[in-house]
Each structure stands twice: as C-alpha cells, then as structure tokens.
Amino acid sequence: MKPSPISPTVDFEAEGVQHGFLRLPHSRDDAAWGSIMIPVTVIRNGEGPTALLTGANHGDEYEGPIALFELARSLRPEEIAGRVIILPSMNHPAFLAGTRTSPIDRGNLNRSFPGRPDGTITEKIADYFQRTLLPMADVVLDFHSGGRTLDFLPFCAAHVLPAKEQEARAFDLVRAFGAPWSVKMLEIDAAGMYDTAAEEMGKVFVTTELGGGGTASARTIRIAARGCRNLLIAAGILQGKPEPQETTWLDMPDGDCFTFAEEAGLIAFLADLGDEVVAGEPIARIYPTGRTGVDPVVLHVRRSGILTARHFPGLVKPGDCVAVVAVKVEG
Ligand code: ZN
C-alpha cells in the first residue's frame, strides 16, 4: 500500500514533551500548497505502555477535546512511565467547523476505517491512525459525546468481544475511569469504526459518551478529566492515586434498546435521562408541525431499563434515533 501523505512534526520515539502536528497536504482555493495541521502531543519517559488518547473523532463533541487540550499542556514526563500520545481533535476539520462530519468531504471519521492513503481527506486521517498510530498503542481511549443531535447519561464504555481477556482488560479500565455510568455497549452500525479497527488489532479500547447537545457542562468536563487520569493510572502509565468513583453498570443486550422516529415533528419526551422506563410504555409524543387539531404519534420503548440517550433537538425526522434504553446489571 502507498505511504501515508501525513507527516508528523514530532518524533514518536523521543523522550520528553513535544507539541506538534500531523501535517496533511490539502491543496485548495485559499492555499495552493496548503496543509491541514492536526495538533498532537507526545510525552515519553523511558519504557512502559503507550496510551493513545483522542477527542473530536466527531467534531461537535467537546468533553474529550477540553480534557485533552488541558492534559497535553499539563502532563509532565516525570509523572509517567511509558508514552502518552494525545490528539484532542482527531477529525480536525470537523472540529474547527463544529460539525460531526468533515466540511471538506462530509466524511464521518468513525465510519471511515481502515481508510485509504489515496482517498478523501477523512480517509487519509483514518489510514494514518490505522497504520501508524494504533500499532504504537497498548491502550486506546476515544472520547465521544452526543454532539448536536443526541444527549447521553455520562458514561464510559467498552464492547463485548470474542477475545475475553481483551474484553476483561477493557472493562477493568472502564471501571477505573469511574464515570457515573459504565456501559457494555452495543453498536447499531459498527462497520468502519475506529473502535472496531483498534479491537481487531488486539488493542484495549475504551470509549465514552459524556453528554451532548453540542456543548460540554462543568460536570461532564470534570468527569472526562478525572476519568482520563484514572485510566492512565490503571494502565500503569501515570503515577499517583486514582480517584475511584461510584458507577452504575448498564448493558445494551440487543436492538430493542433503540427507538426510532417514523415521522417528522415536534418531539415531547415523557421521561428524562436516568429515568426508569417500562417496556411498552410511551416515551415521547411527536406532534405534526403543519396544522393544529391533529393527534400526536406516540412512541413506545421496547424494553424496560434506564433512559440512557435521547434525541436532543426539539424537532425530529423519520429515522432519527429518539431514545436508547439500557438495562442495569452487576458490574
Ligand atoms: Zn461521537
């Protein structure tokens, strides 16, 4: 396969702290020989495991970038054993635009793996993670939140995997992260995901959903920052005392966890995040927006559990994910 067009301005093998960029050539109207400059920090102190920490895989999710810009400027080599690679804005063009997908090619980075060195801008970024960054990593933490269109209970998550030892190590780190909620996560669309790429390489992969609505709260920022440090300590990289937190475990056993809209309209939720819901109960009403005097369509949940995610904007379209219900389990 062709070499990546991305050139790093940092040396991933060097000791100490380096702040630099992944430079990706992007010829365009306002810069004939221009580049996309994706910020990266590498901190290394001798031998030890490597953690790869990423935010803004989707550009409108903010807890990860906030926690990681802060970590990148504050973490000292003498505090660690091994290496921490930090990319607060993995899909940098999407992050700058404040959108889920890239404004350049509309690429959803988290559906673009394994990527291509000669593909779109987003595919080139994916390819660099696939062939250069992921192989260096032992532990991978990829921060997500709901973005503009979803809102989540703040949780840390890993996937149920065929390789049980790899799965157990991931759930150990989820427990160490210490978000208020911890989830055994089911994906509705796992093809092309960074998660899957990392897991297929045998990496210990942990993700989050820490809120949403296209912003970050003081509470969810604290959860992200504390969780990241706790995870680095549990991975044997960062010295210091973890701050263990109470967490409630949730499972997503199958597709019945998801409720989708079948028509457009104005959505009125009948339960809030964290509420207990019962299978068959109404979860929301969707009012037609064109005229008065019309009954709303009532949406029902298909399983009992905790309302874990919901559509964020007040208007929905057919096919939008309206609600996600997860089931409380023992940790
Ligand atoms: Zn996301």
Residues whose N, C-alpha, C, O or C-beta is under 5 A from the ligand:
A	BS01	ZN	H58 E61 H144 S145
